[in-house]
Amino acid sequence: MPRYDTAVLNGTVVVPYVGALRCDVGIRAGRVAALADSIAPADADVVVDARGKLVLPGAVDSHFHIGIYRDLATDARSETASALAGGVTTVVSYFRTGQNYLNKSGPYRTIFPEVVAATVGHAHTDFGYHIGVMTTEQLHEVDWLVGEQGVGSFKYYMFYKGLNLTSDSTRGSAYTMADTYDLGHLYLLMRQVAAASLKYGAHGRVSLSLHCEQAELIRVFIEEVKRSGPGGLEGYHRSRPPLTEQLSIAEALVLTDATRCPVNLLHLSSAEAVASGADGRHRHPHLDIRLETTLHHLALTHATAGGIVGKVNPPIRTETDREALWQAVEDGRIDTVVSDHACCSEEDKGEDLWKALPGFGEPRCSTRISSRRDISGEACRSRGSWSWRAPIPRGRSGSTRARARSPSAATRISSCSIRLASTPSRPRCSTRRKTSRRSRACVSAAGPRTRSYEDARCFGTARFSASRKGST
């Protein structure tokens, strides 16, 4: 009986922290089971000849939104299929109670099993969930979510203190369906997450992700832009300027220092936001602070994002901000590049910028990036698939320090994905719960200067095709 279900032979395997190696890959029960100098063809049911190709690990997209605007099971099916086509084998999606998603509130002991049940059997990739703790009742479920359900990451939306998702209403509490959702709630949540980190951290990082925009300032700037302009995405950028990110990050870091809660500063969109996050990490080396940006903030400006379809929170900004974000990726201040995928149809955008849902509606992004200078205005009309995490060396105490090595090779986006042709990093999934199994190898014909997406073949696709036909 063959030792492996599939063997990938004769390829150049990209190993995180090591580099490119000439070796063979054995896959068993949907997982990479062996990296060997040589695997005999007779040792596998299926043999793939990867001669002249790179063999890459399946990617982890650690910022995803399954079911935010559509039925959760339907969204899980279509959006993870899109991710898989781009080479992603694990997505970690955000979920919260309140409007959108399931449009209800209540205890997670009731709601979270419903969320998982709606995803199992529909997702074509492995998946996990970050959980938004919205109510006082839910604060006391953090330990249960980590210890019993395997959730490793939580979320707080700082602008929901005074605004809804589209920012056309200041009745944030009606949107969150929460009793009290303010900095006091954030402080209590940080204490709960910090306690869970101490209790369970030996088994994997437990952290709190923060959407950093300051609601009171946004309200003022929206009124000014509506009164005096400009319109379009430039106006939206000015209505939520980098100052709102800066102030929100400052508030968050004060509470982070007080609670020692590990935090992730999400989708940083501006030069000022990156500088604030990096400065906070420099001033508080004892804290676990990690910085994230997105593909669309790296790829687009408000002038190239396609008008109302390019509305997203935080906004797509200027060329100066885009360049600053790339610089932060290259010099290692940014730890994670993600898709922030949220499927939103053009019909849901409508004609009114202020009422339009944030997110992108087109199914795939087809432009690839050979280097950061090659990005065009059509680069990323929809969220995509990949998360890149730079290597983070260990500090003297043994805790992880948020310092990253700069990538040394060409970067590309394919199907809204980032690939590093050399010095790739190890994906760190924010949750430990994985409910489906997919092989985690991707064979690409791309060399150090990668070619088109059609040159890539990702394992897991065969399983996806079978599942579409009703197979298990």
Number of C-alpha atoms within 10 A of each C-alpha: 7 12 16 24 17 25 28 27 24 21 24 25 25 25 18 17 13 11 14 19 15 17 19 22 24 24 23 16 12 18 16 18 17 15 18 12 12 13 21 12 17 13 16 20 13 14 18 15 14 20 15 14 20 24 31 24 24 23 30 28 31 31 29 29 26 29 24 21 20 17 14 20 19 15 22 25 19 16 27 26 23 20 28 27 22 29 32 29 32 30 33 24 24 23 23 25 25 20 17 17 19 19 14 13 17 16 17 21 13 9 16 19 12 12 18 16 13 18 23 18 15 19 25 30 31 21 28 27 30 24 23 21 26 29 21 16 13 18 21 15 16 23 19 14 20 23 14 9 16 18 22 29 29 28 24 23 20 23 25 24 20 21 23 19 21 15 22 14 15 17 14 19 19 15 19 26 18 18 13 14 23 17 15 11 19 23 18 16 26 27 19 19 27 22 18 22 24 13 14 16 15 9 10 15 19 27 27 27 24 21 22 26 26 26 23 14 19 22 19 12 20 22 12 15 18 14 9 10 15 15 14 18 25 19 21 27 25 20 23 24 23 24 17 22 29 22 17 22 23 16 15 22 23 13 18 23 15 12 19 21 27 21 25 22 22 22 27 26 27 28 21 19 27 27 17 20 25 21 12 18 21 13 10 14 12 15 22 19 28 23 26 25 27 24 25 28 29 24 28 25 24 23 16 20 25 17 14 23 26 27 25 22 20 23 27 27 28 20 18 11 22 21 18 19 28 19 16 20 24 16 14 22 25 29 23 26 26 27 28 28 27 25 25 22 17 16 11 16 21 14 12 10 21 19 15 22 25 24 26 28 21 16 17 21 20 20 22 24 25 20 14 16 10 13 18 16 16 14 24 32 25 27 30 36 37 35 30 26 25 28 23 17 14 12 13 8 8 8 12 16 19 24 22 20 18 18 19 12 16 17 21 25 29 29 26 29 30 24 22 20 22 20 20 24 23 17 20 19 25 26 25 21 17 17 14 18 16 23 24 22 27 25 27 24 21 18 14 14 14 24 17 17 19 10 12 21 19 22 25 23 21 9 17 21 13 11 14 12 9 8 9 9
